[in-house]
Amino acid sequence: MQFVIREMSWFKRRTPTPEPKPVAVEVTGLVLESNHACEMLATYDDGNKYLLGARVHRNDIKGTWTVQGLDGHGHSVVCDIIE
């Protein structure tokens, strides 16, 4: 399976501040089942790696799968799963 990282920059009327962005992810314990818990190791462009608790989600309208990882320090990564 391939993971495509979604762009998560949310700014509207402000100039964007440079923030580290995720460049690669590895998901362990992935099962294509809605709301399944797994772990995501996200590598950022500044070289840091973070272990995120993740959940698998299914969009029933489009028929696509996503996995979203979060941790307690505010790191969030959303990936589309391509089978």
C-alpha positions as a Python dict, from the first residue, in 0.01 Angstrom:
ca = {
    (1, 'M'): (0, 0, 0),
    (2, 'Q'): (108, 354, -67),
    (3, 'F'): (45, 654, 160),
    (4, 'V'): (-11, 1004, 19),
    (5, 'I'): (32, 1277, 282),
    (6, 'R'): (-232, 1550, 273),
    (7, 'E'): (-135, 1917, 294),
    (8, 'M'): (-242, 2049, 635),
    (9, 'S'): (-150, 2418, 621),
    (10, 'W'): (-444, 2618, 756),
    (11, 'F'): (-409, 2993, 716),
    (12, 'K'): (-645, 3242, 564),
    (13, 'R'): (-558, 3607, 618),
    (14, 'R'): (-215, 3565, 770),
    (15, 'T'): (121, 3505, 616),
    (16, 'P'): (217, 3141, 663),
    (17, 'T'): (490, 3067, 914),
    (18, 'P'): (746, 2806, 812),
    (19, 'E'): (669, 2483, 995),
    (20, 'P'): (822, 2136, 959),
    (21, 'K'): (618, 1920, 723),
    (22, 'P'): (590, 1541, 716),
    (23, 'V'): (771, 1384, 421),
    (24, 'A'): (731, 1010, 490),
    (25, 'V'): (518, 780, 705),
    (26, 'E'): (528, 417, 812),
    (27, 'V'): (213, 259, 952),
    (28, 'T'): (231, -54, 1168),
    (29, 'G'): (-70, -268, 1250),
    (30, 'L'): (-277, -136, 960),
    (31, 'V'): (-605, -320, 896),
    (32, 'L'): (-857, -178, 648),
    (33, 'E'): (-1137, -166, 902),
    (34, 'S'): (-1319, 151, 999),
    (35, 'N'): (-1192, 310, 1323),
    (36, 'H'): (-913, 54, 1362),
    (37, 'A'): (-628, 168, 1590),
    (38, 'C'): (-267, 151, 1468),
    (39, 'E'): (62, 339, 1501),
    (40, 'M'): (222, 583, 1259),
    (41, 'L'): (589, 683, 1249),
    (42, 'A'): (610, 1022, 1076),
    (43, 'T'): (938, 1162, 946),
    (44, 'Y'): (950, 1541, 904),
    (45, 'D'): (1164, 1748, 668),
    (46, 'D'): (1374, 1876, 961),
    (47, 'G'): (1487, 1518, 1036),
    (48, 'N'): (1271, 1455, 1345),
    (49, 'K'): (1060, 1141, 1376),
    (50, 'Y'): (744, 1115, 1585),
    (51, 'L'): (539, 813, 1687),
    (52, 'L'): (170, 897, 1650),
    (53, 'G'): (-137, 707, 1761),
    (54, 'A'): (-348, 658, 1447),
    (55, 'R'): (-696, 558, 1335),
    (56, 'V'): (-816, 422, 1002),
    (57, 'H'): (-1121, 587, 842),
    (58, 'R'): (-1333, 495, 540),
    (59, 'N'): (-1519, 741, 321),
    (60, 'D'): (-1823, 538, 216),
    (61, 'I'): (-1926, 788, -53),
    (62, 'K'): (-1592, 788, -237),
    (63, 'G'): (-1489, 439, -130),
    (64, 'T'): (-1147, 560, -11),
    (65, 'W'): (-943, 490, 302),
    (66, 'T'): (-745, 737, 513),
    (67, 'V'): (-532, 709, 824),
    (68, 'Q'): (-490, 996, 1070),
    (69, 'G'): (-213, 1012, 1328),
    (70, 'L'): (-208, 1238, 1636),
    (71, 'D'): (9, 1281, 1943),
    (72, 'G'): (-10, 1486, 2261),
    (73, 'H'): (231, 1751, 2135),
    (74, 'G'): (13, 1872, 1848),
    (75, 'H'): (161, 1671, 1562),
    (76, 'S'): (-105, 1562, 1317),
    (77, 'V'): (-67, 1374, 987),
    (78, 'V'): (-346, 1262, 754),
    (79, 'C'): (-267, 1019, 472),
    (80, 'D'): (-476, 882, 189),
    (81, 'I'): (-427, 509, 136),
    (82, 'I'): (-379, 389, -222),
    (83, 'E'): (-421, 15, -258),
}
